[in-house]
């Protein structure tokens, strides 16, 4: 396949049937290895969409600085796309000791400036969950302050940017095309909520009976419950707050512990999938669903690669 440039290779990941892990269950389990995107994760999709939409609307111009608070993958994706487009990128690292030195080095490798939060903010977060929707808030506040203070700074706002969901609607369209429209269950971890919301909207538009299951780290302090209000502000809520209020968009949200997600990640390697920890959580829940719904076609995503978790293996969204 010939392309004009590497950004054209974002998306269009294959859909692969899982065999060994699904042996013994009477359902079909398919995964999309999103780590095949050029910077190594599903977040390439949203980084490109957010940046190009901001450019089209005049919010992001040559010479500007891109800001974001990230547990890793969005920071890498923005660093990658920003590097190719010539922007300065500043990423606030929200979980020191949790995201691993690998992600930090990749961001810096693309030329991004990686900043840690002030010690007082880190102290407040010491006992908090490693769910991205929660731990990114202090970093988001830093981004908001900088954007207000500098007219040439643009904060991507991954947690509330509609372009995030729009990018994942493309993922949903790919899934429909690859399955011939025969999808019964879709499963995805919830960080910003963009993947779950975007894919769910497309699948349920095609077939309202598709079951959609979200996955959260068991350490999350805020359990996401479909139909129940979720806090929102300039630095919180966003996509998740909107998603849970859409009737029948998400059918259930389940919690997965750190160790069981890591264990499933290791099992995935025996089938050739060198995927990250949230991928393990997704597949774990997919296999549980497979045990309950005979004959179902179940689809999930492998969000990123295991090469980002050599130093620290945690279920981080």
C-alpha positions as CSV (number, residue, x, y, z in Angstrom):
1,X,0.0,0.0,0.0
2,X,1.5,3.3,-1.1
3,X,0.8,6.4,1.0
4,X,1.7,10.1,0.8
5,X,3.3,10.0,4.3
6,X,3.3,8.2,7.6
7,X,0.3,10.0,8.9
8,X,-1.8,8.3,6.2
9,X,-1.0,4.9,7.9
10,X,-2.9,5.8,11.0
11,X,-6.0,3.6,11.4
12,X,-7.2,0.8,9.2
13,X,-5.7,-1.8,11.6
14,X,-6.6,-5.4,10.9
15,X,-9.2,-7.4,12.8
16,X,-7.8,-10.8,14.0
17,X,-9.6,-13.8,15.4
18,X,-8.2,-15.0,18.7
19,X,-7.8,-18.8,18.7
20,X,-5.8,-20.3,21.6
21,X,-7.1,-18.1,24.4
22,X,-10.7,-18.6,23.2
23,X,-10.4,-22.3,23.0
24,X,-13.3,-23.9,24.8
25,X,-15.7,-21.0,24.5
26,X,-18.5,-21.1,22.0
27,X,-18.2,-17.5,20.8
28,X,-15.9,-15.7,18.3
29,X,-13.4,-13.3,19.8
30,X,-11.8,-10.7,17.5
31,X,-9.1,-8.1,18.4
32,X,-7.9,-4.9,16.6
33,X,-4.1,-4.6,17.4
34,X,-4.0,-0.8,17.6
35,X,-0.3,-0.9,18.5
36,X,0.2,-1.2,14.8
37,X,-0.4,2.5,14.4
38,X,2.8,4.4,13.7
39,X,3.5,5.7,17.2
40,X,2.3,2.5,18.8
41,X,-1.2,3.0,20.1
42,X,-4.9,3.7,19.4
43,X,-4.2,7.4,20.5
44,X,-2.6,8.1,17.1
45,X,-6.2,8.3,15.7
46,X,-7.3,11.0,18.2
47,X,-4.1,13.0,18.1
48,X,-4.3,13.4,14.3
49,X,-8.0,14.2,14.4
50,X,-7.7,16.8,17.2
51,X,-4.7,18.5,15.7
52,X,-6.1,18.7,12.2
53,X,-9.5,19.9,13.4
54,X,-7.8,22.6,15.5
55,X,-5.8,23.7,12.5
56,X,-8.9,23.9,10.3
57,X,-10.7,26.0,12.9
58,X,-7.7,28.4,13.4
59,X,-7.1,27.3,17.0
60,X,-3.6,25.9,16.1
61,X,-1.2,27.8,13.9
62,X,2.4,27.5,12.9
63,X,4.7,28.4,15.8
64,X,2.1,27.4,18.4
65,X,2.7,25.0,21.4
66,X,0.5,22.0,21.9
67,X,-0.3,21.2,25.6
68,X,-1.7,18.0,27.2
69,X,-1.9,16.1,30.5
70,X,-1.4,12.4,29.8
71,X,-0.7,9.1,31.4
72,X,1.4,8.3,28.4
73,X,-0.2,7.2,25.1
74,X,-1.9,10.4,24.1
75,X,1.3,12.3,25.1
76,X,3.3,10.0,22.7
77,X,0.7,10.4,19.9
78,X,0.6,14.2,20.2
79,X,4.4,14.3,20.3
80,X,4.6,12.2,17.2
81,X,2.0,14.1,15.1
82,X,3.2,17.4,16.5
83,X,6.8,16.6,15.5
84,X,5.8,15.9,12.0
85,X,3.8,19.1,11.7
86,X,6.5,21.2,13.3
87,X,4.8,22.1,16.6
88,X,6.4,22.4,20.1
89,X,4.7,19.9,22.3
90,X,4.6,20.1,26.1
91,X,3.2,17.1,28.0
92,X,2.4,17.0,31.8
93,X,3.3,13.6,33.2
94,X,0.6,12.7,35.6
95,X,1.7,9.4,37.1
96,X,5.4,9.3,37.8
97,X,6.4,5.7,38.7
98,X,3.3,4.4,37.0
99,X,3.7,5.1,33.2
100,X,7.2,3.9,33.0
101,X,10.5,5.4,31.7
102,X,9.7,3.9,28.2
103,X,6.8,6.3,27.5
104,X,8.8,9.3,28.8
105,X,11.7,8.5,26.5
106,X,9.5,8.0,23.5
107,X,7.8,11.4,24.0
108,X,11.2,13.1,24.4
109,X,12.5,11.1,21.4
110,X,9.8,12.9,19.3
111,X,11.1,16.2,20.7
112,X,8.4,16.8,23.3
113,X,9.1,18.6,26.6
114,X,7.9,16.3,29.4
115,X,7.1,18.1,32.6
116,X,6.3,16.7,36.1
117,X,3.7,18.2,38.3
118,X,4.7,20.3,41.3
119,X,5.5,18.2,44.4
120,X,2.4,19.4,46.3
121,X,0.2,18.1,43.5
122,X,2.0,14.8,43.4
123,X,1.6,14.5,47.2
124,X,-2.2,14.9,46.9
125,X,-2.3,12.1,44.3
126,X,-0.1,9.6,46.2
127,X,-3.0,7.4,47.1
128,X,-5.2,8.1,44.1
129,X,-6.2,5.6,41.4
130,X,-4.2,5.3,38.2
131,X,-7.3,5.8,36.0
132,X,-6.4,8.5,33.6
133,X,-9.8,10.2,34.0
134,X,-8.9,10.9,37.6
135,X,-5.1,11.4,37.9
136,X,-4.8,13.8,34.9
137,X,-6.8,16.6,36.5
138,X,-3.9,18.5,38.1
139,X,-2.0,18.4,34.8
140,X,-5.1,19.6,33.0
141,X,-5.3,22.5,35.3
142,X,-1.7,23.4,34.4
143,X,-2.6,23.2,30.7
144,X,-5.7,25.4,31.2
145,X,-3.7,28.0,33.1
146,X,-1.0,28.1,30.4
147,X,-3.5,28.3,27.5
148,X,-5.2,31.2,29.2
149,X,-1.9,33.0,29.8
150,X,-0.4,32.4,26.3
151,X,-2.4,33.1,23.1
152,X,0.0,30.8,21.1
153,X,-0.6,27.8,23.3
154,X,-3.4,25.2,22.5
155,X,-4.5,22.6,24.9
156,X,-5.8,19.4,23.1
157,X,-8.3,18.6,25.9
158,X,-8.5,14.9,25.0
159,X,-10.9,14.3,27.9
160,X,-13.6,16.5,26.4
161,X,-12.6,17.2,22.7
162,X,-15.4,16.0,20.4
163,X,-12.7,15.1,17.8
164,X,-11.6,12.3,20.2
165,X,-15.0,10.6,19.8
166,X,-15.1,11.4,16.0
167,X,-11.8,9.7,15.5
168,X,-13.0,6.5,17.2
169,X,-16.2,6.6,15.1
170,X,-13.8,5.8,12.3
171,X,-12.7,2.8,14.3
172,X,-16.3,1.7,14.7
173,X,-16.8,2.0,10.9
174,X,-13.8,-0.2,10.3
175,X,-15.2,-2.8,12.7
176,X,-18.5,-2.9,10.8
177,X,-16.7,-3.2,7.5
178,X,-14.4,-6.0,8.8
179,X,-17.2,-8.0,10.3
180,X,-19.7,-7.5,7.6
181,X,-21.9,-5.7,10.2
182,X,-22.0,-8.9,12.4
183,X,-21.0,-7.6,15.8
184,X,-22.8,-8.6,19.0
185,X,-20.5,-7.3,21.7
186,X,-17.9,-4.5,21.9
187,X,-15.5,-4.0,24.8
188,X,-13.1,-1.2,25.6
189,X,-11.3,0.2,28.6
190,X,-12.4,3.7,29.6
191,X,-9.8,6.5,30.0
192,X,-11.3,9.6,28.4
193,X,-14.2,7.5,27.2
194,X,-13.5,8.4,23.5
195,X,-12.9,4.8,22.2
196,X,-16.0,3.4,23.9
197,X,-18.3,6.3,23.0
198,X,-17.1,6.6,19.4
199,X,-17.3,3.0,18.5
200,X,-20.5,2.4,20.4
201,X,-22.3,5.2,18.6
202,X,-21.5,3.7,15.2
203,X,-22.3,0.1,16.2
204,X,-25.5,0.9,17.9
205,X,-26.6,3.1,15.0
206,X,-26.3,0.0,12.8
207,X,-27.7,-2.4,15.3
208,X,-29.2,-1.1,18.6
209,X,-29.0,-4.6,20.1
210,X,-25.1,-4.6,20.1
211,X,-23.9,-5.0,23.7
212,X,-21.3,-2.4,24.8
213,X,-19.1,-3.0,27.9
214,X,-16.7,-0.5,29.4
215,X,-13.7,-1.6,31.5
216,X,-12.2,0.4,34.4
217,X,-9.3,-0.3,36.7
218,X,-10.5,-1.6,40.0
219,X,-8.5,1.1,41.7
220,X,-10.7,3.8,40.2
221,X,-12.3,6.0,42.9
222,X,-15.2,7.0,40.6
223,X,-17.1,4.0,39.3
224,X,-18.7,4.9,36.0
225,X,-22.3,3.9,36.0
226,X,-24.4,4.2,32.8
227,X,-27.4,6.5,33.5
228,X,-25.9,8.1,36.6
229,X,-24.4,11.7,36.5
230,X,-20.7,12.0,36.3
231,X,-18.9,15.2,37.6
232,X,-17.9,17.8,35.0
233,X,-15.9,21.0,35.0
234,X,-13.2,22.7,32.9
235,X,-10.8,19.9,33.8
236,X,-13.1,16.9,34.5
237,X,-16.1,15.0,33.1
238,X,-16.2,15.7,29.4
239,X,-16.8,12.7,27.2
240,X,-17.5,10.4,30.1
241,X,-20.1,12.8,31.5
242,X,-21.9,12.9,28.2
243,X,-21.5,9.2,27.4
244,X,-23.2,7.9,30.6
245,X,-26.3,10.1,29.9
246,X,-27.0,8.7,26.5
247,X,-29.7,6.1,26.9
248,X,-28.6,2.5,26.1
249,X,-25.2,3.6,24.7
250,X,-23.2,1.7,27.3
251,X,-24.8,-1.4,28.7
252,X,-22.4,-2.2,31.6
253,X,-19.1,-1.1,33.1
254,X,-16.9,-3.7,34.9
255,X,-13.9,-3.4,37.1
256,X,-10.6,-5.3,36.5
257,X,-7.7,-5.5,39.0
258,X,-4.1,-4.7,38.2
259,X,-2.8,-8.3,38.6
260,X,-5.5,-10.0,36.5
261,X,-5.0,-7.5,33.7
262,X,-1.2,-8.0,33.7
263,X,-1.7,-11.8,33.8
264,X,-3.9,-11.7,30.7
265,X,-1.4,-9.5,28.9
266,X,1.3,-12.1,29.4
267,X,-1.1,-14.8,28.1
268,X,-1.7,-12.7,25.0
269,X,1.9,-13.0,24.1
270,X,1.6,-16.7,23.6
271,X,-0.8,-16.0,20.8
272,X,1.6,-13.4,19.3
273,X,0.0,-10.3,20.6
274,X,2.7,-8.1,22.3
275,X,0.1,-5.8,23.8
276,X,-0.1,-3.5,26.8
277,X,-1.9,-4.0,30.1
278,X,-5.2,-2.3,29.2
279,X,-5.4,-4.8,26.3
280,X,-5.1,-7.6,28.8
281,X,-8.0,-6.1,30.7
282,X,-10.1,-5.8,27.5
283,X,-9.5,-9.4,26.5
284,X,-10.2,-10.7,30.0
285,X,-13.6,-9.1,30.0
286,X,-14.1,-10.3,26.4
287,X,-13.5,-13.9,27.4
288,X,-15.9,-13.5,30.3
289,X,-18.5,-12.3,27.9
290,X,-17.7,-15.2,25.5
291,X,-18.6,-17.6,28.3
292,X,-22.0,-16.1,28.7
293,X,-23.1,-15.5,25.1
294,X,-22.8,-18.6,22.9
295,X,-22.2,-17.9,19.2
296,X,-21.6,-14.2,19.7
297,X,-19.1,-12.1,17.7
298,X,-17.1,-10.2,20.2
299,X,-14.7,-7.4,19.3
300,X,-12.2,-5.5,21.4
301,X,-9.1,-3.4,20.9
302,X,-5.5,-4.0,21.9
303,X,-4.7,-0.4,22.8
304,X,-0.9,-0.2,22.8
305,X,2.2,-2.3,22.8
306,X,3.9,-4.1,25.8
307,X,7.2,-2.4,25.0
308,X,5.9,0.5,27.0
309,X,5.6,-1.5,30.2
310,X,9.0,-3.1,30.8
311,X,9.7,-0.9,33.7
312,X,6.2,-0.8,35.3
313,X,3.3,-3.0,34.5
314,X,0.1,-1.4,35.7
315,X,-3.5,-1.2,34.4
316,X,-3.5,2.5,33.6
317,X,-6.2,4.1,31.4
